[in-house]
Amino acid sequence: MSWVSIFTSTLPLLAILFYVVPIVFVIWFLLRFIKLQQERNDILRSILKKLDQRNQ
């Protein structure tokens, strides 16, 4: 096998990687962002409860 046939046989794999890797990264980023937002909401909810208890 020459280097040309090896290169042309790997081109479809590289093309798939160029499409799959960004999609996986976007999904990972969105899941991480949602988790961080949920943690933030939990912290804010606990602060609100403490403030409500203090004001009563």
Residue pairs with C-beta under 8 A, 6 or more apart in sequence:
none
